[in-house]
Amino acid sequence: MKKILLLSDTHNYIDAQILKFVKQADEVWHAGDIGNIEVIDAIKELKPVRAVFGNIDDTIVRSEFPLNNKFTIEKVSVWITHIGGYPNKYDPRIKEEIQKKPPLLFISGHSHILKVQFDKKLNLLHMNPGAAGKHGFHKVRTMLRFEINEDKISNLEIIELAKR
């Protein structure tokens, strides 16, 4: 079993509140718009990180992380990308590929809107953790945490951080 902390859109921001939840996870996944590598370095001091770069990320972040991060953990296939859309409105860049070979868990960021939605057509779970940083239109900073055990995703929780 793995305990996952999922965040996105930190936009150069990391604080003790985020790091408190990092310490409780087995792995941290970041869905892009990291902002600067210092955010990742702070997380990596505590836990392993899987991430993708977002549209605001510089060449340093882009050299460390891919546009798409596809992997299997336990028995769950995962696809993380920053701009991916959501069920019935997937980004044209990924639409054909996700329809041909959908993962069990599809994660995107970018919108700053927390959303968890099951895609009945593709039989996948979509997650967008919202935005953990202070830059953007969102009013409340959010993250998600959940557990993966074998082929099951469970104990999904929304984490609301301080208002930005």
Number of C-alpha atoms within 10 A of each C-alpha: 13 15 18 21 25 28 29 32 30 26 21 17 16 18 11 8 10 21 14 10 16 25 15 15 19 16 19 24 20 27 31 31 25 29 21 18 16 14 16 22 12 14 18 15 10 16 17 14 19 18 26 26 28 27 14 16 18 15 12 11 22 17 9 11 16 17 17 18 17 15 12 13 13 12 12 17 16 18 20 29 24 25 23 25 22 22 18 11 9 15 14 11 11 14 17 12 10 17 12 9 9 18 22 21 18 26 27 27 29 22 20 23 16 19 17 18 13 16 15 10 9 16 12 19 20 22 21 29 29 29 32 30 28 19 16 14 11 18 13 19 27 26 24 24 22 17 18 18 15 12 14 13 17 12 11 13 12 17 19 14 15 12 12 14
